[in-house]
Amino acid sequence: MLWCALHLPDLALQIFARGRADAAPLAILAPHPRQRVMAVDAAARALGVEPGQRRAGALALAPGLRVIDRDISQELATLADLACWAGRFTPSVSLDPPATLLLEVRASLRLFGGLAPLCAAIEAGLAELGFDGRLAAAPTPLAARWLARAAPGSLFEGDQLEPALDALPLTLLADEPGLGADSLDLLASIGTRRLGEIRRLPRSGLARRQAQAITDLLDRAYGRTPDPRPWFAPPERFVSRLPLPAPSEQVEVLLFATRRLLGGLAGWLEARHAGLERFTLVLEFERLGSLHRGIEREHRLDIVLGSLSRDMARCQLLAREHLSHQPLPAPVDALRLEADAPRPLAPPRSDLFDARTGEDGDPGLLLATLRARLGADAVRSLAPHPDHRPEHASRWVEPQQVARAGPAPLPTSPRPLWLLSEPRPLPPPPPESLVAGPERIESGWWDGAGAAVARDYYVIRRPDLSLAWVFRERRAPHDWFLHGYFG
């Protein structure tokens, strides 16, 4: 096996920093009761803010500092979102909280052209999501995680693992669960500083001094004992949330954050070789502002793609159209992307000799853009409905429903494309003007007496040589009516 570890230092900071396009100073506070700064970005560090400072002291150094409380639940949700995204590289993904992702990539090397190109693709995709990660690869998951933390960029597939692990510092063990501080103090007191020095100590002596857990840990890292990991099962429904470092009403700020979320959606879809016809972008408004103004806590934008797709440029274009024409009643505090019902997506068609493939335009994208600009109810399609009454023989439906249903069967008798909303009374036409007919329609009795029709339809030629569709009531007084025109 070959494990690739993706470690995210300062994940508590990155989940907020990735949702902004500016470089305003940002700091994360540790939970109550002792609220001290636990992570800062480069802009805050340049102003003198350091981890460990109190909140008041940090704000005194940098009055414009954005201070946010740590959100542990959001960190775990973000790690799960990254696991969904990592499915585009390998189906074997394991979570290693609090800030590491483990990918078993042996079966993916041939697809990506080797370990180095695979790791480069992972790093490039991670940057698109707005994360700064450290990557390393090793034959065991624990070794990969330690190398990602202490020697990022290390890629070991074979016998070079032992010397690399031997050089790692003892301090790496401080964050391992199940190790007591007394065991680490014991090793430090006898002068050990590297993992290789611990490995050369007598195992029996370590066991007598209650340090057996350390030798077990090293055995797992060096591959002497198995280290099974639970596989991450990606959800059938994609939900990803991105909190903004500060509430905003600016469209460009919201679009920047939306691009981050769409990158995760792309990975989730690629892992399934699937596409979507629609997704939902949820705007979560600032809690205090929404309560004060009496508005809803969130607003949902249903974005229709116009066709089955996983093209994120298309998703971003339509998201821009929706956000540009959507008035915001309050500043947006967070964005949430929801998608479900992915369907298998066929590979794009290509022609070996035709260089113009794909240049014919995209009618589905045109429809989706018009609906985003004009509203969902402003762009509709007319579809046939199984009813003999002409005024009930069609329905306004979603454009995708017509495309999915396919072409409708043509009627056996001529039908005009232009029907009047209400038939107009007409004097009886002269017999020589009748071109076709009669076509008898008696239907609608199941809808009540007022909805039943009994008519004889004719095609007539008018004095201006145009063709019209008229009918004569079969019930007394047998009046004539104009119902439509032929083009």
Buried (B, 14 or more C-beta within 10 A) or exposed (E): BBBBBBBBBBBBBBBBBBBBEEEBBBBBBBEEEEBEBBBBBEBBBEBEBEBEBEBEBBBEBBEEBBBBEBBEEBBBBBBBBBBBBBBBBBBBBBBBEEBBBBBBBBEBBEEBEEBEEBBBBBBEBBEBBBBBBBBBBBBBBBBBBBBBBBBBEBBBBEEEBBEBBBEBEBEBBEEBEEBEEEBBEBBEEEEBEBBBBBBEBEBEEBEEBEBBBBBEBBBBBBBEEEBEBEBBEBEEEBBBBBBBBBBBBEBEBBBBBBBBBBBBBBBBBBBBEBBBBBBBBBBBBBEEBBEEEEBEEBBEBEBBBBBBBBBBEBBBBBBBBBBEEBEBBBBBBBBBBBBEEBEEBEEEEEEEEEEEEEEEEBEBBEBBBBBBEEEEEEBBBEBBEEBBBBBBBBEEBBBBEBBEEEEEEEEEEBBBEEBBEEBEEBEEBEEEBBEEBBBEBEBBEEEEEEEBBBBBBBBBBEEEEEBBBBBBBBEEEEBBBBBBBBE
